[in-house]
Amino acid sequence: MSKANKKERIDKIISSRGIASRSEAKLLVKKGQVALNGAIVTDSSVKADENDLITIDGKAVSQERYVYIMLNKPVGVVSATDDKRYKTVVDIIPDEFKRRNLFPAGRLDKDTTGFCLITDDGDFAHNILSPSKHITKTYIATLDSLIDYEEGRRCFEEGVVLKDGTVLLSAKLSLLDTSDKPVYKVIIKEGKYHQIKRMFASLGAKVVALERVAMGGLALDEALNPGESRLITADELKSIVENDERF
């Protein structure tokens, strides 16, 4: 985030927010499209800080250096920045959130729904995805058939051994519902390829629906319908790590 009261050139600020390159920002200024606190800027070397209002064609430029977005990912959208076959999570966020270099911090399968965090902060994404950090991810999994719950819970806690011999880290399994199809809550500390589907497959069951409902200590906003997104606050961002559920 921007340092308090540190003044920077206006073309540098625009560029750092991912709106335009440095040369493109200078061109915007030259064309009279940039205003500072309501006055048209004619010199791209003019400086501003986080207390100033910068607009381009009347649209405010965020003074936050990075953006963090919570998306409720729908089925059929891929966790990528570009795909020639399907819409991506970056494609479906509102234009006012879009910047250059946005990417999903972690992947969800095309048919998996729920909490997808999109950002342009590479250091933050690395920190929450690093295996050494073990930031938990919480999922709701609907299966095609019941498993032996006590055996499943024990296997998850001890570390599931996948069919290819891969030994996973300890995970937490809770049974939520059996009224229709069995529904389980799963908390994992890593994110291997198709991990939860492969975990249940090792126990003889197939996942028919999967939703990520939390990353660390931050739960998916229940007010977000599939495909909707909003900005994550600074306090919420901290809660991903600071209030992470451990076991």
C-alpha positions as CSV (number, residue, x, y, z in Angstrom):
1,M,0.0,0.0,0.0
2,S,1.1,3.6,-0.5
3,K,3.3,5.1,2.1
4,A,1.7,8.0,3.9
5,N,2.5,11.4,2.5
6,K,5.2,10.2,0.2
7,K,4.8,12.3,-3.0
8,E,5.5,10.7,-6.4
9,R,5.3,11.8,-9.9
10,I,1.8,11.5,-11.2
11,D,2.8,9.5,-14.3
12,K,4.6,7.1,-11.9
13,I,1.5,6.7,-9.7
14,I,-0.7,6.0,-12.7
15,S,1.8,3.4,-14.0
16,S,2.2,1.7,-10.6
17,R,-1.5,1.2,-10.4
18,G,-1.4,-0.9,-13.5
19,I,-3.6,1.5,-15.5
20,A,-1.1,2.4,-18.1
21,S,2.6,2.2,-18.8
22,R,4.8,5.2,-17.9
23,S,4.9,6.4,-21.5
24,E,1.1,5.9,-21.8
25,A,0.5,7.9,-18.6
26,K,2.6,10.8,-19.9
27,L,0.5,10.7,-23.1
28,L,-2.7,10.8,-21.0
29,V,-1.4,13.9,-19.3
30,K,-0.4,15.5,-22.6
31,K,-3.9,15.0,-23.9
32,G,-5.4,16.7,-20.8
33,Q,-7.2,13.5,-19.6
34,V,-5.6,13.6,-16.1
35,A,-6.7,15.8,-13.3
36,L,-5.3,16.4,-9.8
37,N,-7.8,17.5,-7.1
38,G,-10.1,18.7,-9.9
39,A,-7.5,20.6,-11.9
40,I,-6.3,19.4,-15.3
41,V,-2.6,18.3,-15.1
42,T,-0.3,19.6,-17.9
43,D,3.0,18.3,-16.6
44,S,3.5,14.6,-15.9
45,S,6.3,15.5,-13.4
46,V,3.7,17.0,-11.0
47,K,3.8,15.1,-7.7
48,A,1.0,13.8,-5.5
49,D,0.4,11.6,-2.5
50,E,-2.3,9.4,-1.0
51,N,-4.3,12.4,0.2
52,D,-4.7,13.7,-3.4
53,L,-7.5,12.8,-5.8
54,I,-6.2,11.7,-9.2
55,T,-8.7,11.2,-12.0
56,I,-8.5,10.0,-15.6
57,D,-11.4,11.2,-17.7
58,G,-13.2,11.8,-14.5
59,K,-12.7,8.3,-13.1
60,A,-10.8,8.2,-9.8
61,V,-7.4,6.4,-9.7
62,S,-7.0,4.2,-6.6
63,Q,-4.2,5.3,-4.4
64,E,-3.6,1.8,-3.2
65,R,-0.5,0.3,-4.7
66,Y,-2.0,-3.2,-4.8
67,V,-5.6,-4.5,-5.1
68,Y,-7.0,-7.6,-3.4
69,I,-10.3,-9.0,-4.7
70,M,-12.6,-11.7,-3.3
71,L,-14.5,-13.4,-6.1
72,N,-17.2,-16.0,-5.7
73,K,-16.1,-18.1,-8.7
74,P,-18.8,-19.8,-10.6
75,V,-18.7,-23.2,-12.4
76,G,-17.1,-23.1,-15.9
77,V,-14.7,-20.2,-15.2
78,V,-11.0,-21.0,-15.1
79,S,-8.5,-19.8,-12.6
80,A,-6.1,-18.1,-15.0
81,T,-5.2,-14.8,-16.5
82,D,-5.8,-15.8,-20.1
83,D,-7.6,-18.7,-21.8
84,K,-8.7,-19.1,-25.4
85,R,-11.5,-21.6,-24.6
86,Y,-13.1,-20.3,-21.4
87,K,-13.7,-17.2,-19.4
88,T,-11.1,-16.5,-16.7
89,V,-11.6,-15.2,-13.2
90,V,-9.9,-12.0,-14.4
91,D,-12.3,-11.7,-17.3
92,I,-15.4,-11.6,-15.0
93,I,-14.4,-9.1,-12.3
94,P,-15.9,-5.6,-12.7
95,D,-14.0,-3.1,-14.9
96,E,-13.4,-0.8,-11.9
97,F,-11.3,-3.5,-10.2
98,K,-9.2,-4.3,-13.2
99,R,-5.6,-3.5,-13.5
100,R,-2.6,-4.9,-15.4
101,N,-0.9,-7.9,-13.9
102,L,-3.9,-9.2,-12.0
103,F,-3.8,-13.0,-11.3
104,P,-5.5,-15.6,-9.1
105,A,-3.6,-16.4,-5.9
106,G,-4.0,-20.2,-6.1
107,R,-6.1,-22.2,-8.5
108,L,-9.6,-23.6,-8.4
109,D,-10.6,-26.3,-10.9
110,K,-13.0,-25.2,-13.7
111,D,-15.9,-27.0,-12.0
112,T,-15.0,-25.9,-8.4
113,T,-16.7,-22.8,-7.1
114,G,-16.2,-20.3,-4.3
115,F,-13.5,-18.1,-2.8
116,C,-10.9,-17.0,-5.4
117,L,-8.5,-14.3,-4.3
118,I,-7.3,-12.1,-7.2
119,T,-4.4,-9.6,-6.8
120,D,-1.5,-7.9,-8.4
121,D,0.7,-8.3,-5.3
122,G,3.1,-11.1,-6.1
123,D,4.8,-11.1,-2.7
124,F,1.5,-11.5,-0.8
125,A,0.4,-14.3,-3.1
126,H,3.7,-16.1,-2.6
127,N,3.5,-15.8,1.1
128,I,0.0,-17.3,1.4
129,L,0.7,-20.0,-1.2
130,S,4.1,-21.1,0.0
131,P,4.1,-24.7,1.3
132,S,6.1,-23.5,4.3
133,K,3.3,-21.2,5.4
134,H,0.6,-23.8,5.4
135,I,-2.3,-21.3,5.1
136,T,-5.4,-23.4,5.4
137,K,-8.1,-23.6,2.7
138,T,-11.6,-24.7,3.7
139,Y,-13.9,-26.5,1.3
140,I,-17.4,-27.9,1.2
141,A,-17.4,-31.2,-0.7
142,T,-20.6,-33.1,-1.8
143,L,-20.0,-36.8,-2.6
144,D,-21.8,-39.4,-4.6
145,S,-21.7,-41.8,-1.7
146,L,-21.0,-42.1,2.0
147,I,-17.6,-43.0,3.3
148,D,-16.7,-44.6,6.6
149,Y,-16.5,-41.3,8.5
150,E,-14.3,-42.4,11.3
151,E,-11.9,-44.1,8.9
152,G,-11.9,-41.0,6.7
153,R,-11.3,-38.6,9.6
154,R,-8.4,-40.7,10.7
155,C,-6.9,-40.9,7.2
156,F,-7.2,-37.2,6.7
157,E,-5.6,-36.4,10.1
158,E,-2.7,-38.9,9.5
159,G,-2.2,-37.7,6.0
160,V,-4.0,-39.3,3.0
161,V,-1.8,-41.5,0.8
162,L,-3.0,-40.9,-2.8
163,K,-3.1,-43.7,-5.4
164,D,0.2,-42.6,-6.9
165,G,1.9,-42.9,-3.5
166,T,1.9,-39.2,-2.7
167,V,1.6,-38.6,1.1
168,L,-0.4,-35.4,1.9
169,L,-0.1,-33.2,5.0
170,S,-2.6,-33.6,7.8
171,A,-6.1,-32.4,7.0
172,K,-9.4,-32.1,8.8
173,L,-12.6,-33.7,7.9
174,S,-16.1,-33.0,9.3
175,L,-19.4,-34.5,8.3
176,L,-22.1,-31.8,7.7
177,D,-25.1,-33.5,6.1
178,T,-26.4,-36.8,4.9
179,S,-30.0,-35.9,4.2
180,D,-29.6,-36.0,0.4
181,K,-26.0,-36.6,-0.8
182,P,-23.3,-36.6,1.9
183,V,-21.7,-33.2,2.5
184,Y,-18.3,-32.8,4.2
185,K,-16.2,-29.9,5.3
186,V,-12.5,-30.3,4.5
187,I,-9.6,-28.1,5.7
188,I,-6.3,-28.6,4.0
189,K,-2.9,-26.9,4.3
190,E,-1.6,-27.4,0.8
191,G,-3.0,-27.2,-2.7
192,K,-1.9,-30.1,-5.0
193,Y,-3.5,-30.9,-8.3
194,H,-7.2,-32.0,-7.8
195,Q,-6.2,-32.7,-4.2
196,I,-9.6,-33.0,-2.5
197,K,-11.0,-35.0,-5.4
198,R,-8.1,-37.4,-5.2
199,M,-8.3,-37.6,-1.4
200,F,-11.9,-38.8,-1.5
201,A,-11.1,-41.1,-4.5
202,S,-8.6,-42.8,-2.3
203,L,-11.5,-43.6,0.1
204,G,-13.7,-44.8,-2.7
205,A,-16.0,-41.8,-3.2
206,K,-16.4,-39.3,-6.0
207,V,-16.7,-35.5,-5.4
208,V,-19.7,-34.2,-7.4
209,A,-19.6,-30.6,-6.1
210,L,-16.8,-28.6,-4.5
211,E,-16.8,-25.1,-3.1
212,R,-14.0,-23.2,-1.3
213,V,-15.5,-21.2,1.5
214,A,-12.5,-19.8,3.3
215,M,-8.8,-18.9,2.9
216,G,-7.0,-18.9,6.2
217,G,-9.2,-17.0,8.6
218,L,-11.2,-15.1,5.9
219,A,-14.5,-16.7,4.9
220,L,-16.2,-16.1,1.6
221,D,-18.7,-13.2,1.8
222,E,-22.1,-14.8,1.8
223,A,-23.6,-11.7,0.1
224,L,-21.6,-12.5,-3.0
225,N,-23.6,-14.5,-5.6
226,P,-21.6,-16.7,-8.0
227,G,-19.7,-14.4,-10.4
228,E,-19.8,-11.4,-8.0
229,S,-16.7,-9.9,-6.4
230,R,-15.6,-7.1,-4.0
231,L,-12.5,-5.6,-2.6
232,I,-10.9,-7.2,0.4
233,T,-10.3,-4.8,3.3
234,A,-6.9,-4.4,5.1
235,D,-8.2,-6.1,8.2
236,E,-9.7,-9.0,6.2
237,L,-6.3,-9.4,4.4
238,K,-4.6,-9.7,7.8
239,S,-7.1,-12.3,9.0
240,I,-6.1,-14.7,6.2
241,V,-2.9,-15.3,8.1
242,E,-3.4,-14.0,11.6
243,N,-6.7,-15.8,12.3
244,D,-5.9,-18.9,10.3
245,E,-7.5,-22.1,11.7
246,R,-4.9,-24.6,12.9
247,F,-5.1,-28.2,13.8
